[in-house]
Amino acid sequence: MKRVLVDTNVLVSFITDRNAEQQVQASALFERAAGREVEVLLHQAVLGEFAYVLLNLYRLDPLEVAGLLRDLLVLPGARVVDGVSWMRVLDLWPGKVSDFGDAILAAVALTARVDCVATFDQRFIHQLRSLGAEIGWE
């Protein structure tokens, strides 16, 4: 089964209407996960950033955010990951991966058994490719 590490922007696109095309792509990924066609990996740093974005940028109620997180955590085909090599993160950031949160995901993608990374961030995609990580999650 393909293991897809999910970036925060994919989660945000999945539950908001900020970009219709991205929402369709993210929804398709999570439908595949619900059908156990792929395993989506949700890093704890991404879940924290996701909650922060929903609370502070989208001004959602904390109870609604908690419900969304619960729904993600019980989704068939979804798994929370929490491990990361912090030395690997610091090897990547800020020189090779400019965003600290992205460096965490890049470190996980490069050291764990991950088939690809799901992100809409074009700069991060370029950085991941330069490191040899796979993107093709669509």
Contacts in CASP RR format, 6 or more apart in sequence:
PFRMAT RR
TARGET T0000
AUTHOR 0000-0000-0000
METHOD contacts of the structure
MODEL  1
MKRVLVDTNVLVSFITDRNAEQQVQASALFERAAGREVEVLLHQAVLGEF
AYVLLNLYRLDPLEVAGLLRDLLVLPGARVVDGVSWMRVLDLWPGKVSDF
GDAILAAVALTARVDCVATFDQRFIHQLRSLGAEIGWE
1 36 0 8 1.000
1 37 0 8 1.000
1 38 0 8 1.000
1 39 0 8 1.000
2 37 0 8 1.000
2 38 0 8 1.000
2 39 0 8 1.000
2 115 0 8 1.000
2 116 0 8 1.000
3 38 0 8 1.000
3 39 0 8 1.000
3 41 0 8 1.000
3 113 0 8 1.000
3 114 0 8 1.000
3 115 0 8 1.000
3 116 0 8 1.000
4 29 0 8 1.000
4 33 0 8 1.000
4 38 0 8 1.000
4 39 0 8 1.000
4 40 0 8 1.000
4 41 0 8 1.000
4 114 0 8 1.000
4 115 0 8 1.000
4 116 0 8 1.000
4 117 0 8 1.000
4 118 0 8 1.000
4 137 0 8 1.000
5 41 0 8 1.000
5 43 0 8 1.000
5 81 0 8 1.000
5 105 0 8 1.000
5 108 0 8 1.000
5 109 0 8 1.000
5 112 0 8 1.000
5 114 0 8 1.000
5 116 0 8 1.000
5 117 0 8 1.000
5 118 0 8 1.000
6 29 0 8 1.000
6 40 0 8 1.000
6 41 0 8 1.000
6 42 0 8 1.000
6 43 0 8 1.000
6 46 0 8 1.000
6 117 0 8 1.000
6 118 0 8 1.000
7 46 0 8 1.000
7 102 0 8 1.000
7 105 0 8 1.000
7 117 0 8 1.000
7 118 0 8 1.000
7 119 0 8 1.000
7 120 0 8 1.000
7 121 0 8 1.000
7 124 0 8 1.000
8 46 0 8 1.000
8 49 0 8 1.000
8 50 0 8 1.000
8 53 0 8 1.000
9 22 0 8 1.000
9 119 0 8 1.000
9 120 0 8 1.000
9 121 0 8 1.000
10 22 0 8 1.000
10 25 0 8 1.000
10 26 0 8 1.000
10 29 0 8 1.000
10 118 0 8 1.000
10 119 0 8 1.000
10 120 0 8 1.000
11 26 0 8 1.000
11 42 0 8 1.000
11 46 0 8 1.000
11 50 0 8 1.000
11 72 0 8 1.000
12 18 0 8 1.000
12 50 0 8 1.000
12 53 0 8 1.000
12 54 0 8 1.000
13 19 0 8 1.000
13 22 0 8 1.000
13 23 0 8 1.000
13 25 0 8 1.000
13 26 0 8 1.000
13 120 0 8 1.000
14 23 0 8 1.000
14 26 0 8 1.000
14 27 0 8 1.000
14 29 0 8 1.000
14 30 0 8 1.000
15 54 0 8 1.000
15 68 0 8 1.000
16 23 0 8 1.000
16 58 0 8 1.000
17 23 0 8 1.000
19 120 0 8 1.000
22 120 0 8 1.000
25 120 0 8 1.000
25 138 0 8 1.000
26 118 0 8 1.000
28 138 0 8 1.000
29 38 0 8 1.000
29 40 0 8 1.000
29 118 0 8 1.000
29 137 0 8 1.000
29 138 0 8 1.000
30 40 0 8 1.000
30 75 0 8 1.000
30 78 0 8 1.000
32 38 0 8 1.000
33 39 0 8 1.000
33 40 0 8 1.000
33 75 0 8 1.000
33 76 0 8 1.000
33 77 0 8 1.000
33 78 0 8 1.000
34 75 0 8 1.000
34 76 0 8 1.000
34 77 0 8 1.000
35 76 0 8 1.000
35 77 0 8 1.000
36 76 0 8 1.000
36 77 0 8 1.000
38 77 0 8 1.000
39 77 0 8 1.000
39 78 0 8 1.000
39 79 0 8 1.000
40 75 0 8 1.000
40 77 0 8 1.000
40 78 0 8 1.000
40 79 0 8 1.000
40 118 0 8 1.000
41 78 0 8 1.000
41 79 0 8 1.000
41 80 0 8 1.000
41 81 0 8 1.000
41 108 0 8 1.000
41 112 0 8 1.000
41 114 0 8 1.000
42 72 0 8 1.000
42 73 0 8 1.000
42 78 0 8 1.000
42 79 0 8 1.000
42 80 0 8 1.000
42 81 0 8 1.000
43 80 0 8 1.000
43 81 0 8 1.000
43 82 0 8 1.000
43 83 0 8 1.000
43 84 0 8 1.000
43 104 0 8 1.000
43 105 0 8 1.000
43 108 0 8 1.000
44 80 0 8 1.000
44 81 0 8 1.000
44 82 0 8 1.000
44 83 0 8 1.000
45 84 0 8 1.000
45 101 0 8 1.000
45 104 0 8 1.000
45 105 0 8 1.000
46 105 0 8 1.000
47 69 0 8 1.000
47 72 0 8 1.000
47 80 0 8 1.000
49 101 0 8 1.000
50 69 0 8 1.000
51 65 0 8 1.000
51 69 0 8 1.000
54 60 0 8 1.000
54 64 0 8 1.000
54 65 0 8 1.000
54 68 0 8 1.000
55 62 0 8 1.000
55 65 0 8 1.000
60 68 0 8 1.000
72 78 0 8 1.000
73 80 0 8 1.000
81 108 0 8 1.000
81 112 0 8 1.000
83 108 0 8 1.000
83 112 0 8 1.000
84 104 0 8 1.000
84 107 0 8 1.000
84 108 0 8 1.000
84 111 0 8 1.000
85 107 0 8 1.000
85 111 0 8 1.000
88 107 0 8 1.000
88 110 0 8 1.000
88 111 0 8 1.000
89 100 0 8 1.000
89 103 0 8 1.000
89 104 0 8 1.000
89 106 0 8 1.000
89 107 0 8 1.000
90 103 0 8 1.000
91 107 0 8 1.000
92 103 0 8 1.000
92 106 0 8 1.000
92 107 0 8 1.000
92 131 0 8 1.000
93 99 0 8 1.000
93 100 0 8 1.000
93 101 0 8 1.000
93 103 0 8 1.000
94 100 0 8 1.000
94 103 0 8 1.000
96 103 0 8 1.000
96 106 0 8 1.000
96 127 0 8 1.000
96 130 0 8 1.000
96 131 0 8 1.000
97 103 0 8 1.000
97 106 0 8 1.000
97 124 0 8 1.000
97 127 0 8 1.000
97 131 0 8 1.000
98 123 0 8 1.000
98 127 0 8 1.000
99 124 0 8 1.000
102 121 0 8 1.000
102 124 0 8 1.000
102 127 0 8 1.000
105 117 0 8 1.000
105 119 0 8 1.000
105 124 0 8 1.000
106 117 0 8 1.000
106 124 0 8 1.000
106 127 0 8 1.000
106 128 0 8 1.000
106 131 0 8 1.000
106 133 0 8 1.000
108 114 0 8 1.000
109 116 0 8 1.000
109 117 0 8 1.000
109 128 0 8 1.000
109 133 0 8 1.000
110 131 0 8 1.000
110 132 0 8 1.000
110 133 0 8 1.000
115 134 0 8 1.000
116 133 0 8 1.000
116 134 0 8 1.000
116 135 0 8 1.000
116 136 0 8 1.000
116 137 0 8 1.000
117 128 0 8 1.000
117 133 0 8 1.000
117 134 0 8 1.000
117 135 0 8 1.000
117 137 0 8 1.000
118 137 0 8 1.000
119 125 0 8 1.000
119 128 0 8 1.000
119 135 0 8 1.000
125 135 0 8 1.000
128 134 0 8 1.000
128 135 0 8 1.000
129 135 0 8 1.000
END
